[in-house]
């Protein structure tokens, strides 16, 4: 898909000017790319050119710089979105225990973890010896990745799964709806339900059952004159 002269905006994690230079060099001279503008503070990359292939540029950014590069605008057609859709993994916040003895370690760890697909943010704490990673990643795979890429031992201290607000709201709405339905049903039963008492019928009306003279509908079923008329059968 080409942009037809429209600027293409990508989201790419850049934590220093060196990262921004790497991104620009990655796209310099690439097919259709005439100019690349980076905004490190907003983590945005704007690519200009008459015939920029959006999909190919995104693939190059993911392959040459960061697997987590994303397209901001323009939107891809639905079919292209489905082709490039990542495996859906719940967003988690994982706290890892990693030994860091200097600022150089902190920078290397942060840069390396950012390269892993699905990582959204990395916050090292050298004083506490921990690194908090947020993203759609599996903690065990994250530990393996750090060991493989850096040769460092990492230990999972804590992990939290981010709750999907839309799913939670939907569940609450369904529960509320079910509760309301039960209340209405109960009210209907209370208002429209009738308890049937079989009693001796003093007037022996036509509705009396068989020869036992039992009735559930006679107005005179409860009588002061007949002591048996008010006894429930």
Secondary structure, DSSP 4 states (H G I P E B T S, - for coil): -B-TT--EEEE----SHHHHHHHHHHHTT-TT--EEEEETTTTEEEEE-TT-BHHHHHHHHHHHT-TT-EEEESPPPHHHHHHHPPP----EEEEEEE---SHHHHHHHHHHHHTSTTEEEEEEETTTTEEEEEES--HHHHHHHHHHHH---EEEEEEEEPP-HHHHHHHHHHHHHHHHHHHHHHHHHHHH------EE-TT--TTSBTTTTEESS-TTSS-SS-TTTT---
